[in-house]
Amino acid sequence: MSWLNYHHLQYFYVIATEGSIAKAAEKLRVGQPSLSTQLKQLEESIGQELFERKKQRLFLTEAGKVAYEYADQVFRLGNEMVEALSDRLQNNRVHFQIGALDSVPKHITREVLLAAYKAGNCMVSVLEGKGEELFRELTAHKMDLLVSNYTPSVDYQKLYARSIGKLDVVVCGSEKFKQLKRNFPASLEGQPFVMPTTHSKLRRDLDHFFTVNKLRVDVVAETQDSSLQLLLGQEGVGLIPVARHAVNELVKEKKIQIIGDLPGVKEEIWLTSASRRIENPIAASLMKNFKIED
């Protein structure tokens, strides 16, 4: 039975990732001659050349590509094991790490967090940001779940998304827009709007709604931050199209008014997880059971 030196495998993996022995040596803080020697020892132990040099650059051979895929799985699984074991604190509390897109209404994230505490004894870490950044973090197992209002692209094949709710969308505004309730939605013609950014599915659905109804609106601001959109709406900067679920409390407090419903326009919310050998029990429970309550 042949024996694999995992230090050599790690060195190979970093060289392949960095694209050169010089960069890998700097990252690993190992001398280049020593790194070259240990790479050679790995190649001799498996009987295959892993790199070929072209124009002073290293390129993976076919055997190198296969080795890289296996090395990637080995180190991802190792990191996952360390995370899973270290996530159990001394009081047996599970560390649950969740991401949320800026564009997801904050009360939705709050509902997910409250459900996490009901699912088990846990300590929660929340990371907010942009979609592609957070999907990459999820793929790298730097978080357990992601709350989003769109699904990951086909580039993220190891991610699994589940719809947790389709929310009715309404147009809201401050007191000065209350007269627009009459003759809605025709009354929206030419009115100022604070819209979600063009990357979101909701924005595309809104543009489609306005086109079908032959309405031209004045987009005075775009933001992917749902909290900022609500604040601008309350200040009267423009009308805001948002999930009814997100404004119920503000309507009760008379901080904002619902001008009208947008029939056929929904905001769909998703929970996304990454494929893992060792599942976080809180994440597994939410992926199986959590739904947004109407």
Secondary structure as the mmCIF struct_conf table of DSSP 4:
data_model
#
loop_
_struct_conf.conf_type_id
_struct_conf.id
_struct_conf.beg_label_comp_id
_struct_conf.beg_label_asym_id
_struct_conf.beg_label_seq_id
_struct_conf.end_label_comp_id
_struct_conf.end_label_asym_id
_struct_conf.end_label_seq_id
HELX_RH_AL_P HELX_RH_AL_P1 TYR A 6 GLU A 18
BEND BEND1 GLY A 19 SER A 20
HELX_RH_AL_P HELX_RH_AL_P2 ILE A 21 LEU A 28
TURN_TY1_P TURN_TY1_P1 ARG A 29 ARG A 29
HELX_RH_AL_P HELX_RH_AL_P3 GLN A 32 ILE A 46
TURN_TY1_P TURN_TY1_P2 GLY A 47 GLY A 47
BEND BEND2 GLN A 48 GLN A 48
STRN STRN1 PHE A 51 LYS A 54
TURN_TY1_P TURN_TY1_P3 LYS A 55 GLN A 56
STRN STRN2 ARG A 57 LEU A 60
HELX_RH_AL_P HELX_RH_AL_P4 GLU A 62 SER A 86
TURN_TY1_P TURN_TY1_P4 ASP A 87 ASP A 87
STRN STRN3 ARG A 88 ARG A 88
TURN_TY1_P TURN_TY1_P5 GLN A 90 ASN A 91
STRN STRN4 VAL A 94 LEU A 101
TURN_TY1_P TURN_TY1_P6 ASP A 102 SER A 103
BEND BEND3 VAL A 104 VAL A 104
HELX_RH_AL_P HELX_RH_AL_P5 LYS A 106 ALA A 119
BEND BEND4 GLY A 120 ASN A 121
STRN STRN5 CYS A 122 GLY A 129
HELX_RH_AL_P HELX_RH_AL_P6 GLY A 131 THR A 139
TURN_TY1_P TURN_TY1_P7 ALA A 140 HIS A 141
BEND BEND5 LYS A 142 LYS A 142
BEND BEND6 ASP A 144 ASP A 144
STRN STRN6 LEU A 145 SER A 148
BEND BEND7 ASN A 149 TYR A 150
HELX_LH_PP_P HELX_LH_PP_P1 THR A 151 SER A 153
TURN_TY1_P TURN_TY1_P8 VAL A 154 ASP A 155
TURN_TY1_P TURN_TY1_P9 GLN A 157 LYS A 158
STRN STRN7 LEU A 159 GLY A 173
HELX_RH_3T_P HELX_RH_3T_P1 GLU A 175 LYS A 181
TURN_TY1_P TURN_TY1_P10 ARG A 182 PRO A 185
HELX_RH_3T_P HELX_RH_3T_P2 ALA A 186 LEU A 188
TURN_TY1_P TURN_TY1_P11 GLU A 189 GLY A 190
STRN STRN8 PRO A 192 MET A 195
TURN_TY1_P TURN_TY1_P12 THR A 198 HIS A 199
BEND BEND8 SER A 200 SER A 200
HELX_RH_AL_P HELX_RH_AL_P7 LYS A 201 VAL A 212
TURN_TY1_P TURN_TY1_P13 ASN A 213 LYS A 214
STRN STRN9 ASP A 218 GLU A 222
BEND BEND9 GLN A 224 GLN A 224
HELX_RH_AL_P HELX_RH_AL_P8 SER A 226 GLN A 234
TURN_TY1_P TURN_TY1_P14 GLU A 235 GLY A 236
BEND BEND10 VAL A 237 GLY A 238
STRN STRN10 LEU A 239 LEU A 239
STRN STRN11 ILE A 240 ALA A 243
HELX_RH_AL_P HELX_RH_AL_P9 ARG A 244 LYS A 252
TURN_TY1_P TURN_TY1_P15 GLU A 253 LYS A 254
BEND BEND11 LYS A 255 ILE A 256
STRN STRN12 GLN A 257 ALA A 274
BEND BEND12 ARG A 277 ILE A 278
HELX_RH_AL_P HELX_RH_AL_P10 PRO A 281 ASN A 289
#
